Amino acid sequence: MQNLISKSSRAVSEVQTSETRPWLGFGLGLRTEHFDQVLETRPMVDWFEITSENFMVQGGKPLHYLHAIRENYPLVMHGVSLSIGSMDPLDENYLHRLKELAHQIEPAWVSDHLCWTGVDGINSHDLLPLPYNEEAIAHVVSRIQQVQDFLGREILIENLSSYVEFTQSQMSEWEFVSEVSKRSGCRLLLDVNNVYVSGRNHGFEPMDYIRGLPSESIWQIHLAGHSDYGDIVIDTHDHDIPKAVWDLYENTIVLHGPTTTMIERDDHIPPLTELLKELDLARNRHDIALFRQKKA
């Protein structure tokens, strides 16, 4: 994998990471509403993350815009339909289309979620949690290795936000995620907001989760907002990032060091200028965390 570096951020040239953790800087999720503005204004974004399924098509405007934007920015592919934890066979047609898209745009990396999305060929269009036990680890590791062999690259796997737990679980989620990464060779996409959401919903301390992950495996971080209903928190990606998530992010960087970061927004999408301001907050929080790390 190449360590793709954009020239658009001073932080990219200043931050040093280990050879095993590529540094892309600070990115945004690429959304249809912003296609034209991105091309016309070349905003100060280091890279963009795309939702893979939106571009796994033959021709048309989505691919036209994607290739045009790819001329100016590194891209990362992020999927929602791999269903790595399902008992259904892996979808070969999906994998072929995923591989073709990766061949076209040469992303820095490809990611998806540590979950299952359906059974018996029916897609729930939701990201569903797994039981955290040895049987599930063995199943998921085998499937990740199959995907990595097919794609010819390591993939990144993202932790979920969850609202229910399995009585069959025998370990914490962070122990499960760490073992899956260690045994499969995959890397981690750490969604800090998801850690906060799940911690609130299940009563664990979010920093215990963060401390339980191996630094060298965390290649990317997601930041997002959520909806807080008091007794339950829902990962909605339709709000600004709240203070509690910013604080958790800063502490994550203090602990794990410089990490490629992006902001997700999937509903109530604001003007690009507003997202750029929020991205600057991520840069500032990252810088503060590195300063705290040096003083510690």
N, C-alpha and C positions, 0 to 999 in steps of 0.2 A: 504494500500500500504506500502511496506517496504521501508525504507530509506537505499538503497543499497550503500555501500561505498567500493571503491577499495582502496587497500593499496599502489597503485603505485604513488600517488602524495602527496607531503608534504602539498599542499594546502588543501587537503581533511580533514586532521586531524586538521588543524589550523582554518578553517573557521567555524563559528557558524551561523546557520540559525534557524529560528523559527520552531516549530513542524509542522506547516502547510505547510512548503516549504522544501521538501526533498532535500538533497544535494548529487549529484553524482560526482561533480568535472568537469573535462574537457574531452570532448569526440570528436570522429570523426564519420562521416558517413562510415559504413562498405561497401567497394566496392570490387567487384570480383577480381580486379587486385591485391589486397593486402591480399587475404585470406591466401595464403601459408606463406607469410612473417609474418603475425600476429601470426600464430601458431608457426612458427619456432623461432621468435625473442622475442615474448612477449613484444611489445613496451610499452613505458611509456604513455599509454592512460588509463584514468580512466574507460571509458565505450564506447560502440559503439551503434550507432543508425542504425537500418536496415530499408529499404523500405519494408513494410509489404508484398506487392503484389509479390515481388520477391521470397518469401519463402512460399507462400500459395499454396504449391504443395504436392503431395504424394511422399515422398522419394526422392532419387536422390542426386547428389553432393551438391546442395545448402544447403539442410537440414543437410547433413553430416558435412559440414564445419561449419554451424551455431551452431550445437550442440557442436562441438569441441571447438569453440571459446567461447561459453557460459560457458564452464567449467572454464574459466579464467577471464571473464569480465562480468559485468552487461550489459544488453541490454535494449534498448528502441525500441518500434515499432512505425514507422511513415508511415502513409498511404497517398495515393493520389487519392483514388477512392470511398471514403465514400459518396461523393456528398451530404453533409448534407443540402445544401441549395436548392436542386432540388425539383421540384414539383412531380417528379416520386416517387412512393413508395420506401421505403428503400429496398435495395437488400438483401433478407433474406439469399440467398446462400452465398453471400459475407460475411455477418455478421457471419454465421456459420463457415466459413473457417478462418475468423479473430479470432474468439473466440478459435478455435482449436489451432491455432498457439500460441496464448497467453497462453493457457493451457500448451503447450509443453515447451516453453522457459521462462515462468514466467517473463515477462518484468517489469521493474520498473514502466513504464506507457505506454499507447497507445495514439497516437496522429493522427490528420488529419487536414484538412484545412477548414477554414470558407469560403465555396465557393459552387458552383455547377459545375459539370463536364459534364453534358449532359441532354438530355430530350428525351422522348419517347423511352427509351432504347438505345439511341445512345450515346456513350462516345466520347466526343470531344477531350479527352486526353489533356485538358488544364484546368487550375484552374480559374474559371470565377467569377467575383465579384457579389455582391448582392446590391440591393437598401438599403440604410440605413434608414429604417423607422420602425414604430411599427408593421406593418403587417409582415415584414420580421423577426423581432425579435421573434414574437409569433410563427411563422412557424419553425424557426431554433431551438428555445428553446424546442419545443415539440419533434422534431426529435432527438436532442441531448439526451434528457431524455429517449427516447425510446432506443437509442443505449446504454446508460449507464446502463439502467435496464437489457438489454439483455446480455451485457458483464459482468455485476456484478461489475463494477468499474467506477470511474470517468475517463473521457478522457480529453486530452488536445487539444485545438483548436488553429490553427496557423493563424495569419493575412497574407493576400496576398500581393504580388506586383501587382499593377493594372495600366491599361493604358487607361481606359474609366471610366466614371462616369454616374450614372443614374439621370435623372432630378427628379425622384420621391424621392430621398434622402431628409430626413428632419433633419438629424443630422450628425455630423462628424463621420468618421470611428471609431475613438477611443471611442466615446460615444456608438456607436453600439456594438463594441466588448466588452466593459465593461458591458453593460446591458445583453448581451447574457451570459456572464460568471456568472454574479450575479444571473440571473433568472434560469439558467439551472443547476448551481452547477458545471459546467465544469471548468477546469483550462486553463491557457493560455500558449501557446508556442509563445514567442515573437521573431519574425524574425526581427532583427535590420536592416539587409540589405533591407528587404522588406519595412520597414518604410522609409528608405532613398530613395529608388527607387520611391515609391508612392509619397513621398513628392516632389521630383523633378518633377515628371510627372504632379502632380495636383496643385503644388504651395503652399503647406502648410509647416509649419515649423516642421521638424521631432521631435524636442524636445517637441512641443505641444502635439504630439501624445503620446510620452513616458510619459509625466507628467499626461496625462489623464487616465492612466491605474492603476488599483489597485495592489499595490505591492504584497499583499498576494496571488493573483491569478496567478502570473507569476512563473511558475515552471521550465521553460527551455528557453534558448535563442539560436537562430540560428545565425551564422555568415557566410557570403559568399561574393563572388565577383559578379560584374555585368559588363555589357557593356554600356558605356556612349557614346551616339551619339550626345550629345549637347542638342538638343531639345527634346529628349526622352532617357530614361534610361531603359534598359531591364535586367531583373533578369535572368542571364544566368548560374550562378554557374560555370563558366569556367575560372575565373581569381583569382589571389590572392585577399585577402581582401584589399580594398583601404583605404587610410588614413581617409577619411571622415566617413567611416563606423566604423573604429577603434575608432575614436573620439566619435562617437555617442554611441558606446558600452560602453566606459569608463564612459561617462556621465550617461548612463542608470544605471550602477552599483552604481555610486555615489548616484543616486536618490533612487533606489529600493533595494540596498543592494546585498549581495552575491546571485548569481543565477547560477544554473547548466548551462553550456555553451558547445556548440559543433560547429564544422566547417563542412559546406557542400561543397562538390566538386563533380559535376556530369558530367563534360566534360573537355577535356584536363587534365585528371587526372594525377598529377605528381607522382613521386616516394613517397613512404610512408615517407621517411626521410624528404622530403620537407614539407609535411603536419605536421609532428611532430614539425618542426621548427616554423611553423605558430601557432600551438597549444601552444607552449611556449610563443609566443607573446600574446595570449589570457590570459594565466596565469599572465604574467607581467602586462598587462593592467588592469586585475581584481585586482591585488595587489595594483597598483597605485590608482585605484578608491577607494578602501577601505581605503587607507592612506588619500586620499583627504576627504573622508567622515568623518573620525575621526577628522580631523583638522577643518572641517567646523563648 
